[in-house]
Amino acid sequence: MPNAWLNHRHAVPILLFALIWLSCLWFGSWELNPNNSTRLFAAISLVEQGDATIDEFAPLTIDKAQFGAHVYADKAPGMTLMAVPMVALANAVTGETSASLKKAIDDPALGAFMTLRLRLAAATSSGLLTALAAVVLWSLARGITGSAVAGLVAATAYGLGSPVWGWSTTIFGHASVAALYVIAIWAVWRATHGAPRREMVALAGLALGWSVVVEFQAVLAGSAIGLWALWRLRTLPRSQQLAMVAALFAGGIVAGLPMIAYNLIAFGVPIRFGYSGVVGFDGMQQGFFGLTYPKLPVLFELLFGPRRGLIWVAPVLAVAPLGLMRLFRSPGGQPMATMAIAAISRLRST
């Protein structure tokens, strides 16, 4: 591939975005997988009934929470909220609602109804965020290494050669949170590489804040990225430093407002966590929504286990330590080191 083409300002990011986004859009996942369906049921309820209860769909999913007499999705609301516009669009275009459907897992009409809305929701949430993250990862890697080829290898390995791709065909929160971490790291690097850029710090705060709305546990690795952002700002004059920190926190607060709105609609209170009412999974009541202390056997299984080990699923990651060692030894290594720490923490939560 000619170097002139690889260094073209617009060609690579446009084609990279299209390749990954269309791939996520084309393949898709089972619409009645409980992790997909519970989020989609809540979105359908918000569109069609103006509330977030999933009482009529409760027998169709094992992922649910109960508060009082009503059943709700047991997940953080971010993926549901991103699905709402697509559910509303599909209902408006097709003229269909769930009211006339038989609420049974073997009903083909229900399957078709859910499939259309799931595909649209995944394309405009997980798939879109992953494609954007691949583009900014290309930009970040190219900026750090000075090599467009290195950036393209990193971006395609992330978007197509890792489990991120599979999760991006769903409305699970995993791929969206990973993408938001990448976007936040890139935004911090751009904000502090050269002239300070307040809008980029605000974008980082927005991405980190929204990652927590998508999955509450994201606050753990997201906090590491936030602390790294503060560390990157330490050399600025005090007035600039305060303005940048204010922008970072402002972005996070803005991202949290839709969650407050959802809670007010669903529960009548500004703060409530669906996981606190989860039905049938006692482990979710342990630690921080199921996250406890690190367990070495679990870490080994996640990395090398034949069932779900990362190295088995994505062998390209086996060479990652070589790149990380080089980056740790170079002045530009801090951003990628932070990304590695965040990724490890994120894997622990899944």
ABEGO torsion letter per residue (X at the ends): XBAAAAABAAAAAAAAAAAAAAAAAAAEBBAABAAAAAAAAAAAAAAAAGBABAAAAAAABABBBBBEABBBBABBAAAAAAAAAAAAAAAAAAGBBAAABBBBAABAAAAAAAAAAAAAAAAABAAAAAAAAAAAAAAAAAAAAGBAAAAAAAAAAAAAABAAAAAAABABAAAAAAAAAAAAAAAAAAAABEBBBAAAAAAAAAAAAAAAAABAAAAAAAAAAAAAAAAAAAABBAAAAAAAAAAAAAAAAAAAAAAAAAAAAAAGBABBBAAAABBGBAAAABEBGGBBBBBAAAAAAAAABAAABAAAABAAAAAAAAAAAAAAABAAAAAAAAAAAAAAAAAAAX
